[in-house]
Amino acid sequence: MSAVVTPPRISWRLATVIDVVPETPRTRTLVLDVPGWPGHSAGQHVDVRLTAPDGYQAERSYSIASPPEDARLALTIERLEEGEVSTYLADELHAGDKLELRGPIGGYFVWDVALGGPLFLVAGGSGIVPLMAMLRHRDAALAASDTASRRRLPTRILYSSRGWDEVIYRDALAHLAESDPALEVRHTLTRNQPPDWSGFRRRIDREMLEEVAWPASEHPRVFVCGPTPLVEAVAQALVELGHEPALIKTERFGPTGGSV
Amino acid sequence: MPPVSRGFLGRRQSAAAAGRLPPGQYETRDFPVLSAGPTPRSPLTAWNFTVQGANGRTARWTWDEFLALPHSTTTTDIHCVTKWSKFGTVWEGISVDTLLTEAAAHGVEPSPFMLAKCDGGYTTNLPLADVMGGKAWIAFMYDGAPLAPEHGGPARLLVPHLYFWKSAKWVRELRLMEDDAPGFWESLGYHNYGDPWREQRYAGDE
């Protein structure tokens, strides 16, 4: 006897590319119209499937960048040099093309304003994408709210990039922070910094987290997304700083040797 | 057939790789790490391993007792639900058959289902038949070295014929059960069984 109830299959849908937005030299955002999209939570992802003329197929997963409030689905694609699917999505696909996908997928690395805060987000490279969906969701859900309401969901994000030109959503993050006194955005640039750079210039470490993160005593909800070495180091340091492991949710990508 | 993606030709795997790849998978030479939270780190002096029967009887081993059990080396392909597959991975561990035999001497009787329980709170469920008959191990060595914490060390379940989330990291207990009950990912939208050759990734996949 099985206690498991089987829900309906997550079906493949044929999306239309509405727009392609350059983000950085290596990333761009695909804005998609997805007929019948059932909605999603900030932090979830989709599976994308490409089919060649002879029927050969390739599948990959991509995080959703848009908040649940948007009518259109946005995926931000990082071009990987050896990437069979990412090179197609980053170089070939243009507005008007069709793209097969299914989702939303993943029920753990998700955040909704109803879950509350404080919220502490840590991103490495394109690990920003699902966290941006959370920030956009927070902003959309609080759009009509006053400062007092925003302060009830205080949010900090620490974002590690190799250089200033590689910061995905750089202007959008600055814009969100300008209009929201309860949102703090901090950057660290690990390889190249502009001449006048006054921010962090090293990989995220325990000292940096101690300075930027909410203290463990405030029980922040923590989401960490990036390459494995960054996620391992950040999660470990946060545990050492007294954060409850159960409040730290992680999502990792790339080979174990990746770095940001 | 699904619609052709304009301008997509794809990068064919070699014929040998293609035959070893379940649908929707690609081969990687890396060993990616995926886990939902921080990597638990428990000292080996505090580590033990439990097999608990549905009748409440238990068998338990300390780390040293565990390592003294007969172990074996297995070379196998592994398939992660996030689409990567890795060929020819080499593991050393203790067959679940061995553990169940030892546990039977402590009064633990077989049941149709099993829940693997781990440090950090992770769980995954499997039919007992899928961990018997030389199909599953508790692995503590990978590629000739002690299993690294981020890969599930000191010991992880290894059930390579199912998607790799079933090969629970940091495993500490096998709990035998009369009824099936979903584990962590199985409660969060992933398939209850997870056969890569039938592409059972998500709940509802046939």
Interface residues (C-beta under 8 A of the other chain):
Chain A: M1 S2 A3 V4 T6 P7 P8 R9 I10 W12 L14 D47 R49 L50 T51 A52 P53 G55 Y56 Q57 A58 E59 R60 S61 E84 Y88 E92 L93 D97 K98 L99 E100 I105 G106 G107 Y108 F109 T228 E232 A235 Q236 L238 V239 P245 A246 I248 K249 T250 R252 F253 G254 P255 T256 G257
Chain B: M1 P2 P3 V4 S5 R6 G7 F8 L9 G10 R11 R12 P23 G24 Y26 T28 D30 F31 P32 V33 L34 S35 A36 G37 P38 T39 P40 T82 K83 G120 G121 E150 D179 D180 A181 P182 F184 W185 E186 S187 L188 G189 N192 R201 Y202 A203 G204 D205 E206
